[in-house]
Amino acid sequence: MVAIENDIDFLFDKVNNILPEKLNVNSLYNGNTGLLAYYFYIYRYTNDDVWAEKASDLLMTIFNELKNSQSVYTFKSPLSFGGSGLGLVLSLAVEDEIMDNDFEDLLLEFDKIAFEGAAKHISEDNPDPLHGAIGSMYYLCQRVNNNPTTVEYLTTLVKALYEKAIKDEKGIRFLNKHLEKFQSHQKFNFGYAHGLSGILMVLSKIYEHGIAQDLCREMIYEGTRYMLSFKNAPDFNKQKYSFLPLSTDEELPWNHPDNFKEYGGRLGWCYGDLSQMFYLYSMGKLFNNPDWTTVADEIGEVVIQRKVFDNTWINASQFCHGTSGLVYLFRKIYQLTDNYNYKLASEYWLDQTIFRLKKELDGEHTDKLCADILEGFIGVNLVLQTEKYDLNYHWDKMFLLS
């Protein structure tokens, strides 16, 4: 472990030496909001005042831009680039005792923006966890104990989402028109970042707060039933590596070439069997449903064997669909299950993350992704610090994981 800690320290310093002081946009996943979260949590891990000063300076810059109406995106609602993202980061800093809550009036404003934006997105069939209604609803969950009005907000939003859900003998699923611009026709998405598993996970958090429980439970059960109706055993010889698809076109058979390819190699936080496993284990525990846990066990036996590019599509260290996201998800799943095989898998991908990040930092154009928390180096560094200190803070809520 000493050698690994030395590697982590080396990479930590190397990333930080190329960090910009600030970025051009105030967004969570590729802007100043994510960089602020990074400063907050590096301070929390290291207790080094240098990081507290960097966080304070960047926060002042963000607040000044808000005050001068220079941060127009922040007054929109999505988690990815709007007030829900900044509100979540500020709330997490308070929750993890990084700073005091001296900005409640601003958070109350973000609460209203999140509610109104989420309501609009639901009406437009945009429940997208990162770029639509669900991300804003996740932020509102974080605010329930501070702002009682958020209970009313979430109750209203859950009812609206239920009304927009497609409900039939197959189960429940949701249109996501945010994704239509990226595909030739409508598919139902299963992914954690943009699809059904991410939506249902957030509904489970609302359920845990005791809000609209009957509707949340129905959507979770019927949504999971729909998802599992597409479960089909992998066949590596046919380049079918996953139990569950990334998305599906209901107008075609599951094994039509256009649908069959959706059972490919993607393994990451954003898409694929690993995040679906995490979802199923989480729901199995929450609802005491051994059937879901059994399916997750079955998927897990295959997932831990997938280690090469062809059956993972992984060639980078990033969190979204790279090795560090696998480190963290396997860590979370091990903590849920106490299955030592998942700990071993996390350790394998930790070695891969260190190896890949060293190569990436020696490459060209590292500055382009350095301060990107979702697809860049600071997200990787957060995972590595978690491994070094073996401490679980709530920064993973930025990825809908707590």
C-alpha positions in Angstrom: 0.0 0.0 0.0 3.0 2.3 0.6 4.0 2.1 -3.0 0.4 2.9 -4.1 0.3 5.9 -1.8 3.5 7.2 -3.2 2.1 6.9 -6.7 -1.1 8.7 -5.6 0.9 11.5 -4.1 3.0 11.8 -7.2 0.0 12.0 -9.5 -1.8 14.3 -7.1 1.0 16.8 -7.3 1.4 16.4 -11.0 -2.3 17.1 -11.7 -2.4 20.1 -9.3 0.7 21.6 -11.0 -1.2 22.1 -14.2 -4.6 23.2 -12.8 -5.9 26.5 -14.0 -7.0 29.1 -11.4 -10.4 29.3 -12.9 -12.4 28.1 -16.0 -14.5 29.9 -18.5 -17.9 28.6 -17.3 -19.6 28.0 -14.0 -20.8 24.5 -14.6 -20.5 21.4 -12.4 -19.0 18.8 -14.8 -16.6 20.8 -16.8 -16.4 24.2 -15.2 -15.8 26.3 -12.0 -18.5 24.6 -10.0 -16.7 21.3 -10.3 -13.3 22.9 -9.7 -14.8 24.5 -6.5 -16.0 21.0 -5.3 -12.5 19.7 -6.0 -10.9 22.4 -3.9 -13.4 21.8 -1.1 -12.7 18.1 -0.9 -9.0 18.2 -1.3 -9.0 20.5 1.7 -11.3 18.1 3.5 -8.9 15.2 2.8 -5.6 16.9 3.4 -6.5 19.7 5.9 -4.1 21.9 3.9 -5.1 25.6 4.1 -3.8 26.2 0.6 -6.9 24.4 -0.7 -9.2 26.3 1.6 -7.8 29.6 0.2 -8.2 28.4 -3.4 -11.8 27.4 -2.7 -12.5 30.8 -1.0 -11.0 32.7 -3.9 -13.0 30.8 -6.5 -16.2 30.9 -4.6 -15.8 34.7 -4.3 -15.3 34.9 -8.1 -18.4 32.8 -8.7 -20.5 34.9 -6.3 -19.3 38.1 -7.9 -20.3 36.8 -11.3 -23.7 35.9 -10.0 -24.1 39.3 -8.4 -23.1 41.0 -11.7 -25.3 38.7 -13.8 -22.3 37.4 -15.6 -23.1 33.8 -14.8 -26.3 33.3 -16.8 -26.2 29.5 -16.9 -26.2 29.4 -13.1 -29.8 30.7 -13.1 -30.9 27.8 -15.1 -31.9 24.6 -13.4 -29.9 21.5 -14.6 -27.4 19.8 -12.4 -24.8 19.7 -15.1 -24.5 23.5 -15.6 -27.1 25.3 -13.6 -28.1 26.3 -10.1 -28.8 22.7 -9.1 -25.2 21.9 -9.6 -23.8 24.9 -7.6 -26.5 24.5 -5.0 -25.6 20.8 -4.5 -21.8 21.6 -4.2 -22.5 24.3 -1.6 -24.8 22.0 0.3 -22.3 19.2 0.3 -19.6 21.5 1.7 -21.9 22.2 4.6 -22.9 18.6 5.0 -19.2 17.5 5.2 -18.3 20.3 7.6 -16.1 22.0 5.1 -17.7 25.4 5.5 -20.7 27.0 7.4 -23.9 27.8 5.6 -23.6 31.6 5.1 -25.6 31.6 1.8 -29.0 30.2 2.7 -30.8 33.0 0.8 -29.0 32.0 -2.4 -29.8 28.3 -1.8 -33.5 29.2 -1.4 -33.3 30.9 -4.7 -31.7 27.9 -6.3 -34.5 25.7 -4.8 -37.1 27.7 -6.6 -35.1 27.6 -9.8 -34.6 23.9 -9.5 -38.4 23.3 -9.0 -39.5 25.5 -11.8 -36.9 24.2 -14.2 -37.7 20.5 -13.3 -41.4 21.1 -13.8 -40.7 22.6 -17.2 -38.4 19.7 -18.2 -40.9 17.1 -17.1 -43.6 18.7 -19.3 -41.1 18.6 -22.2 -40.2 14.9 -21.7 -36.7 15.7 -20.4 -36.2 13.7 -17.2 -32.4 13.5 -17.9 -30.4 12.9 -14.7 -27.6 15.3 -15.7 -29.3 17.8 -18.1 -33.0 17.6 -17.1 -35.5 17.2 -14.3 -34.1 14.4 -12.3 -30.8 16.1 -11.5 -32.7 19.1 -10.1 -34.9 16.8 -8.1 -31.8 15.1 -6.7 -30.5 18.6 -5.6 -33.9 19.3 -4.0 -33.5 16.0 -2.0 -30.4 17.5 -0.5 -32.4 20.5 0.7 -35.3 18.8 2.4 -34.0 19.2 5.9 -33.2 22.9 5.4 -36.2 24.1 3.4 -39.6 22.4 4.1 -41.0 23.8 0.9 -38.8 21.3 -1.0 -41.1 18.6 0.2 -44.0 20.3 -1.6 -41.8 20.8 -4.6 -40.8 17.2 -4.8 -44.3 15.9 -4.2 -45.5 18.0 -7.2 -42.6 16.9 -9.4 -43.1 13.2 -8.6 -46.7 13.4 -9.5 -45.9 15.2 -12.8 -43.2 12.6 -13.6 -45.7 9.7 -13.0 -48.2 11.3 -15.3 -45.6 11.5 -18.1 -44.3 8.0 -17.6 -45.2 5.4 -20.2 -47.1 2.7 -18.3 -48.3 -0.6 -19.8 -48.0 -4.4 -19.5 -44.2 -4.1 -20.1 -43.7 -1.8 -17.1 -42.7 1.8 -16.7 -40.2 3.9 -18.7 -39.7 7.5 -19.8 -39.1 9.3 -23.0 -35.9 11.5 -22.9 -36.2 14.1 -25.7 -32.9 15.6 -24.6 -31.3 12.6 -26.2 -33.2 12.9 -29.5 -30.7 15.2 -31.0 -28.1 12.5 -30.6 -30.0 9.6 -32.2 -32.0 9.1 -35.4 -35.2 8.0 -33.6 -36.5 7.4 -30.1 -35.0 4.8 -28.0 -35.5 4.0 -24.3 -32.3 4.6 -22.4 -31.1 2.4 -19.5 -28.0 4.3 -18.5 -27.1 5.9 -15.2 -26.2 9.3 -16.6 -29.1 9.8 -18.9 -31.6 6.9 -18.5 -33.8 4.7 -16.5 -31.4 3.4 -13.7 -30.4 7.0 -12.9 -34.0 8.2 -12.8 -35.1 5.3 -10.6 -32.1 5.8 -8.2 -33.1 9.4 -7.6 -36.7 8.4 -7.0 -35.4 6.0 -4.4 -33.8 8.9 -2.6 -37.1 10.8 -2.7 -38.8 7.7 -1.3 -36.3 7.5 1.5 -37.3 11.0 2.5 -40.9 9.8 2.9 -42.1 11.8 0.0 -44.7 10.5 -2.5 -43.7 7.0 -1.5 -46.6 5.1 -3.2 -45.8 6.7 -6.6 -42.0 6.4 -6.2 -42.3 2.8 -5.2 -44.5 2.0 -8.2 -42.2 3.7 -10.6 -39.2 1.9 -9.1 -40.8 -1.5 -9.2 -42.3 -1.2 -12.6 -39.3 0.6 -14.0 -37.0 -2.2 -12.7 -39.4 -4.8 -14.1 -39.2 -3.1 -17.5 -35.4 -3.0 -17.3 -35.0 -6.6 -16.3 -37.3 -7.8 -19.1 -34.4 -7.1 -21.4 -31.9 -9.1 -19.4 -30.1 -11.7 -21.5 -27.0 -13.7 -20.7 -23.7 -12.5 -22.3 -22.0 -14.4 -25.1 -18.5 -13.2 -25.5 -18.0 -15.2 -28.7 -20.7 -13.0 -30.3 -19.3 -9.8 -28.8 -22.3 -9.6 -26.5 -20.7 -8.7 -23.2 -23.6 -7.3 -21.1 -26.7 -8.6 -19.5 -28.6 -5.4 -20.0 -28.6 -3.0 -23.0 -27.5 0.6 -23.0 -30.8 1.4 -24.7 -33.5 -0.3 -26.7 -35.8 0.4 -29.6 -39.1 -1.3 -28.7 -40.1 -1.5 -32.4 -37.4 -4.0 -33.0 -36.7 -7.4 -31.4 -34.1 -7.4 -28.7 -31.7 -9.4 -30.9 -32.1 -7.2 -34.0 -28.7 -5.9 -35.0 -29.6 -2.4 -34.0 -30.6 -3.5 -30.5 -28.1 -6.3 -30.2 -25.2 -3.9 -30.5 -26.5 -2.1 -27.3 -25.4 -5.2 -25.3 -21.8 -4.3 -26.2 -18.7 -3.6 -24.1 -19.4 -0.3 -22.4 -18.5 -0.5 -18.7 -18.6 2.7 -16.7 -20.4 4.9 -14.3 -22.4 6.5 -17.1 -23.6 3.3 -18.8 -23.3 -0.5 -18.6 -23.8 -3.4 -16.3 -21.6 -2.1 -13.5 -23.8 0.9 -12.7 -26.9 -1.3 -13.3 -25.5 -3.7 -10.7 -25.0 -0.9 -8.2 -28.6 0.2 -8.8 -29.9 -3.4 -8.3 -27.9 -4.0 -5.1 -29.1 -0.6 -3.8 -32.7 -1.3 -4.5 -32.5 -4.8 -3.2 -31.2 -3.5 0.1 -33.7 -0.6 0.3 -36.8 -2.7 -0.4 -35.5 -6.0 1.0 -35.9 -7.6 -2.4 -33.7 -10.7 -2.7 -34.7 -11.2 -6.4 -33.0 -8.0 -7.4 -29.9 -8.8 -5.3 -29.7 -12.3 -7.0 -29.7 -10.7 -10.4 -27.0 -8.3 -9.3 -24.9 -11.2 -8.1 -25.4 -12.9 -11.4 -24.3 -9.8 -13.3 -21.4 -9.3 -11.0 -19.9 -12.8 -11.6 -19.4 -11.7 -15.2 -18.5 -8.0 -14.7 -15.5 -8.8 -12.6 -14.1 -10.9 -15.5 -14.3 -8.0 -18.0 -10.8 -6.4 -18.0 -9.8 -5.7 -21.6 -10.8 -2.9 -24.0 -13.1 -5.1 -26.2 -15.4 -5.9 -23.3 -15.1 -2.6 -21.3 -14.5 0.1 -24.0 -12.1 1.7 -21.4 -9.0 3.5 -22.6 -8.7 6.4 -20.1 -8.6 7.1 -16.4 -11.6 9.5 -16.2 -14.6 9.0 -13.9 -17.4 9.0 -16.4 -16.4 6.0 -18.5 -12.9 5.3 -17.4 -11.0 3.3 -14.9 -11.4 5.6 -11.8 -15.2 5.3 -12.1 -14.9 1.5 -11.9 -12.6 1.8 -8.9 -15.2 3.9 -7.1 -18.3 1.8 -8.2 -16.6 -1.5 -7.2 -15.7 0.2 -3.8 -19.3 1.2 -3.3 -20.6 -2.2 -4.3 -18.2 -3.9 -1.9 -19.4 -1.8 0.9 -23.0 -2.7 0.0 -22.4 -6.5 -0.3 -19.2 -7.3 1.7 -18.3 -9.5 -1.3 -14.5 -9.6 -1.3 -14.4 -10.2 -5.1 -15.6 -6.6 -5.6 -12.8 -5.3 -3.4 -10.3 -7.2 -5.5 -11.9 -5.7 -8.7 -11.6 -2.2 -7.2 -8.0 -2.8 -6.5 -7.3 -4.1 -10.0 -8.9 -1.0 -11.5 -7.0 1.2 -9.1 -3.7 -0.2 -10.5 -5.0 0.5 -14.0 -6.0 4.0 -13.0 -2.5 4.8 -11.7 -1.0 3.3 -14.8 -3.2 5.2 -17.2 -3.1 8.5 -15.5 0.7 8.5 -15.5 0.6 8.0 -19.3 -2.0 10.6 -19.8 -0.1 13.2 -17.8 3.0 12.5 -19.9 0.9 13.1 -23.1 0.0 16.2 -25.0 -2.9 18.6 -24.4 -3.4 17.6 -20.8 -4.7 21.0 -20.0 -7.8 20.5 -22.0 -9.2 17.9 -19.6 -7.3 18.7 -16.4 -10.0 20.5 -14.5 -13.0 18.5 -15.8 -14.5 16.6 -12.9 -16.5 14.2 -15.0 -14.1 13.4 -17.9 -10.8 14.8 -16.6 -8.1 14.6 -14.0 -9.6 16.2 -11.0 -12.3 13.6 -10.8 -9.6 10.9 -10.9 -7.8 12.7 -8.1 -10.9 12.6 -5.9 -11.1 8.8 -6.3 -7.4 8.4 -5.6 -7.7 10.5 -2.4 -10.6 8.4 -1.3 -8.4 5.3 -1.7 -5.5 6.9 0.1 -7.4 8.1 3.2 -10.1 5.3 3.1 -12.7 8.0 3.9 -16.1 8.3 2.4 -17.3 11.8 2.0 -20.3 12.9 0.1 -18.7 14.3 -3.1 -20.1 11.2 -4.8 -23.5 12.8 -4.7 -22.3 14.9 -7.6 -22.6 11.5 -9.5 -25.9 10.5 -7.9 -24.2 7.8 -5.9 -25.1 8.5 -2.2 
